């Protein structure tokens, strides 16, 4: 990019995608990092499911009133 040229939004997104791919490759090639990522993903998924169940219970209680 030339000096003083403004980066287009799509150019910025492509740059960010490139960084994401590079980070993903680094994680995939490191078994310890991948293990930690999988454990965190499971924790976040379980937490999300729990929050969804709690919200559903609140909705059901509100409908009974």
KOLTORVEX-703119 format. One line per field, with one value per residue: x, y, z of N, C-alpha, C, O, CB in turn; residue number from 1; residue in three letters. Coordinates in pm, whole numbers. Atoms other than C-alpha are relative to their C-alpha. Last residue first. Glycine has a CB too. Example, Ala and Ser with C-alpha at 12.3 -4.5 7.8 and 13.67 -1.06 7.14 Angstrom:
<nodes>
nu: c(-82_89)
nv: c(-119_-119)
nw: c(-6_0)
cau: c(1367_1230)
cav: c(-106_-450)
caw: c(714_780)
cu: c(-77_90)
cv: c(109_120)
cw: c(73_0)
ou: c(-26_194)
ov: c(220_118)
ow: c(90_66)
cbu: c(41_-99)
cbv: c(46_3)
cbw: c(-142_125)
tikol: c(2_1)
vonu: c(ser_ala)
</nodes>
This chain:
<nodes>
nu: c(57_90_122_75_58_109_110_57_74_122_89_50_97_119_69_57_116_105_49_79_122_86_47_99_119_69_56_116_108_55_69_127_91_35_99_-49_-128_15_70_-90_-104_63_14_-135_-46_76_-53_-134_18_38_-119_-88_56_-23_-143_-20_48_142_31_90_119_113_7_-78_85)
nv: c(-103_63_40_-120_-51_90_-22_-131_17_71_-95_-92_74_17_-130_-24_88_-52_-122_43_62_-108_-78_83_4_-128_-2_91_-63_-109_63_52_-114_-56_83_13_70_139_76_13_97_133_41_25_127_108_18_57_142_64_1_103_130_21_29_139_91_29_141_52_66_-92_-90_-122_-117)
nw: c(-87_-98_70_33_-124_-39_94_-35_-124_34_66_-102_-81_83_4_-132_-14_88_-64_-116_52_50_-115_-69_85_-16_-135_-3_76_-82_-114_51_23_-131_-71_-139_1_47_-104_-115_36_-1_-140_-52_58_-63_-136_14_29_-126_-86_56_-34_-142_-13_44_-104_14_24_-103_58_4_-116_11_0)
cau: c(-4779_-4711_-4568_-4311_-4196_-4150_-3948_-3728_-3674_-3575_-3325_-3170_-3144_-2977_-2734_-2642_-2594_-2366_-2160_-2124_-2013_-1763_-1616_-1595_-1422_-1179_-1088_-1047_-822_-609_-562_-478_-213_-53_-68_110_66_-304_-239_24_-196_-486_-267_-160_-520_-634_-356_-456_-820_-718_-537_-838_-1066_-842_-842_-1223_-1243_-1027_-689_-636_-336_-100_209_134_0)
cav: c(-1680_-2003_-1819_-1641_-1969_-2113_-1812_-1831_-2203_-2131_-1871_-2117_-2381_-2131_-2029_-2394_-2458_-2155_-2268_-2617_-2465_-2235_-2524_-2745_-2467_-2413_-2782_-2785_-2478_-2629_-2953_-2755_-2555_-2876_-3048_-2759_-2781_-2699_-2390_-2249_-2318_-2138_-1835_-1811_-1849_-1575_-1339_-1393_-1329_-999_-891_-993_-791_-485_-512_-538_-221_-32_84_458_553_800_596_339_0)
caw: c(3601_3413_3110_3325_3475_3125_3013_3323_3263_2903_3018_3260_2987_2753_3026_3088_2715_2687_2985_2838_2506_2679_2879_2569_2373_2661_2664_2286_2297_2574_2379_2065_2251_2384_2044_1864_1485_1498_1712_1475_1173_1341_1416_1050_935_1173_1057_694_783_943_628_418_644_617_239_246_455_208_333_295_88_259_175_-93_0)
cu: c(-126_-71_-102_-132_-83_-66_-120_-121_-69_-87_-133_-98_-60_-109_-128_-78_-70_-128_-115_-63_-91_-133_-97_-59_-110_-129_-77_-66_-125_-117_-65_-81_-136_-97_-43_-104_59_130_-12_-64_95_101_-59_-6_138_46_-70_62_134_-22_-29_127_88_-51_33_147_23_-41_-151_-36_-82_-126_-117_-19_89)
cv: c(62_105_-62_-32_125_48_-85_30_129_-22_-66_99_89_-72_-10_131_24_-83_60_120_-45_-55_109_76_-81_4_129_0_-86_69_108_-64_-50_117_56_-77_-20_-78_-147_-83_-24_-108_-141_-47_-36_-136_-117_-25_-72_-150_-73_-11_-113_-138_-30_-38_-145_-102_-19_-144_-60_-61_96_88_123)
cw: c(-58_85_96_-69_-25_129_42_-90_41_124_-35_-60_109_79_-82_2_134_12_-81_71_114_-52_-44_119_68_-82_25_137_4_-69_88_111_-45_-14_136_82_139_7_-42_110_117_-34_8_146_54_-51_71_138_-13_-19_131_83_-51_43_145_8_-41_107_-8_-36_114_-58_-18_123_0)
ou: c(-185_-180_-222_-230_-187_-189_-233_-222_-184_-209_-238_-202_-180_-226_-229_-189_-193_-238_-215_-178_-212_-238_-203_-180_-227_-231_-186_-188_-235_-216_-179_-203_-239_-194_-160_-207_161_128_13_3_135_102_-16_65_165_60_-6_121_149_16_52_174_108_15_109_178_62_41_-225_-74_-29_-232_-134_-122_187)
ov: c(150_80_-57_40_144_43_-36_84_129_-9_-5_129_83_-35_51_137_28_-28_104_114_-22_5_126_73_-42_54_127_-1_-35_104_93_-48_1_127_45_-20_-87_-199_-237_-164_-138_-214_-221_-139_-151_-230_-196_-130_-185_-230_-153_-121_-213_-208_-123_-153_-227_-180_28_-174_-120_1_155_82_131)
ow: c(4_135_72_-51_38_140_45_-43_84_117_-20_0_136_73_-47_57_140_19_-24_113_111_-30_16_141_66_-36_82_148_22_-5_131_116_1_61_173_121_154_31_39_173_143_29_91_185_87_27_140_161_34_66_178_110_19_119_174_39_43_155_79_-149_207_-53_-125_189_74)
cbu: c(103_78_33_83_111_53_42_107_93_34_66_117_67_34_92_109_42_48_114_88_34_71_120_63_33_91_112_43_44_110_99_25_60_125_55_28_99_-52_-141_38_80_-119_-89_86_3_-150_-18_90_-81_-128_48_34_-141_-68_84_-52_-148_-32_60_-129_41_37_133_-39_-97)
cbv: c(109_-96_-99_91_31_-144_-34_112_-49_-134_57_75_-123_-78_108_3_-148_2_104_-78_-119_79_62_-133_-59_117_-15_-144_24_103_-85_-101_97_45_-137_141_77_0_60_137_49_-5_99_128_9_18_130_92_-18_66_144_32_-14_112_119_-20_23_-54_-89_88_-110_119_77_78_0)
cbw: c(25_90_-113_-88_101_18_-146_-13_113_-66_-126_67_64_-129_-58_107_-12_-146_15_98_-91_-111_74_48_-138_-41_105_-38_-147_31_84_-112_-105_75_19_63_-85_-143_26_54_-123_-99_76_-11_-155_-26_82_-83_-129_56_28_-147_-56_82_-51_-142_27_-143_111_13_-103_-79_18_-127_122)
tikol: c(65_64_63_62_61_60_59_58_57_56_55_54_53_52_51_50_49_48_47_46_45_44_43_42_41_40_39_38_37_36_35_34_33_32_31_30_29_28_27_26_25_24_23_22_21_20_19_18_17_16_15_14_13_12_11_10_9_8_7_6_5_4_3_2_1)
vonu: c(unk_unk_unk_unk_unk_unk_unk_unk_unk_unk_unk_unk_unk_unk_unk_unk_unk_unk_unk_unk_unk_unk_unk_unk_unk_unk_unk_unk_unk_unk_unk_unk_unk_unk_unk_unk_unk_unk_unk_unk_unk_unk_unk_unk_unk_unk_unk_unk_unk_unk_unk_unk_unk_unk_unk_unk_unk_unk_unk_unk_unk_unk_unk_unk_unk)
</nodes>
